[in-house]
Each structure stands twice: as C-alpha cells, then as structure tokens.
C-alpha cells in the first residue's frame, strides 16, 4: 500500500492533471493562461506538473481563465484534502502546542466511537496533569516550539472531558511497554498508572493491554485513532497523517481487531498495571 505521503502527492498530481485538462479543453496554451491569470508562464508549468501547489486564489484564477469558474470550488476542496492528508508537526506546532490541542475539540465532541491504539505513551484521553506536562515539555524541547506547555496541558485535559461527558465510547489498546516507559518522575508515573486503574472502570471505556509475552498476530504499530470508523489519525515522528479513504480505514480497523485478540482485559489488565506501579522506583 502506498504511504500516506505518497498518496498525498498522487492527489496533488491528480489535481494538476485536472487543471491541465481544463486548459486543453479551453483551447489555450500555457503562455496565454499565464497572461490571463497575471503570472509567469513558469508558474503555470509548475502548477501543471505538481511542482508548486496552487493556492485557492490560483485555482479560481485558472478556472476563470479557462472559462469554467464553476469548477473552482470542487478543485479547491480536492486541493485542501491533499494538503491536509500529510502535515508535518513543525507546521502544526509552529505557534506552540496549545492551539493544536484546542483544534481537535470539535472532532472529539462529534465522535461517538473511538478506537485508539498506543504503542509509545498513555493515550491523551487518559493522561494526568503531571504526565501530560512531562510529555508535552519534552515535545516542545525536541521540536523547538514556543513554550506554552502549561496552556497546552490545560487544553488537553479540557479536551479529555469527553470520556466523562456525552455519548462517547472508547475502545483503547496499549502495549504493556507504555506502562513501563518512564515519562516524568516516579511520582508522576505512579499517579498516571493509578489513574489508568480509575478510568478503565468507566462504563464508556474498554481498555486492553497487550502483554510483552502475548503471541503476536500483528506487530507493534504506530499510534493511531479511528473516529467513528470513518477517519484515522496516525502519529509519526515527523508528521500527522489523516486517512479517510474507506479501504485504508478498514485496514486500520482490521489491525485493531488483530491486536485486540491478544490483549488482556479486566483483572488481568489491572494486574499488569499494578505490576508496573510496583516497579516504579
């Protein structure tokens, strides 16, 4: 399966092809289109060859120059979808971390069924103030973002109220390693693990833990969240990836199902958490 970044490029190339076909259907050459749009011929060429992503204004000018202004909005929507499919963290976090936390609130409030898999850290829904502070501080330092960690933590905790409010359901899987990775001080980790014991008792939450010793039918994956079975957000080191193609969403749902088969629940999951608490120095 092509990577999300390559599919984003494919979507940009498809848009470029549509713009080129529009110019050809209008019976004008690149030089004439450039004159009508008021820019250089080289810009038209870069757009047609997907070397330069067009702005909304560029698309409107192109469609108008080709005598097809009614096509603009559909092409703008396609362009925005391609642009949002693969977004680097440095772009999302350029003004700090708080705004990114707040931007997710509408989607979280609208979603009824969450499927969450985490292989590296405790899911954001379940993070305590201390754990979130330690984690976001390390992210801000690594990425060199403006230091708004205190506000970002407050925004993250506010976003997490969905586990207590409204009609939401959470199917969550974490690797046992998440319980052992030391984020923050021993006191912070102990409090975080104790909080996991509390939230797993909520009627809206199904928390499974995949033990180190579980026979693997699926290898550990990157952290991902599925929203109502319609879209997936995947977190990599460099970028946030959004998947909306049904076949790709189905693939992540299948992976979640495979991982769920080897997860521990109930008393066994609580025992794994308790053992991790005992191991905190």
Protein Blocks (a to p, Z undefined) as FASTA:
>chain_A
ZZfklmmmmmmmmmmmmmmmmmmmnopafklmmmmnopafklmmmmmnopaccdfklmmm
mmmmnopaklmmmmmmmmmmmmmmpccfklmmmnojklmmmmmmmmmmmpmbdcdddfkb
ccfklpcfklmmmmmmmmmmmnopacfklmmmmmmmmmmmmmmgojddddddddfklmmm
cghjfklmmmmmmmmmmmmmpmkbccddddfklccfbdcddddddehhlaccdddfkbcc
ddfbfklmmmmmmmmmmmmmmpcehjllmmmmmmmmmmpZZ
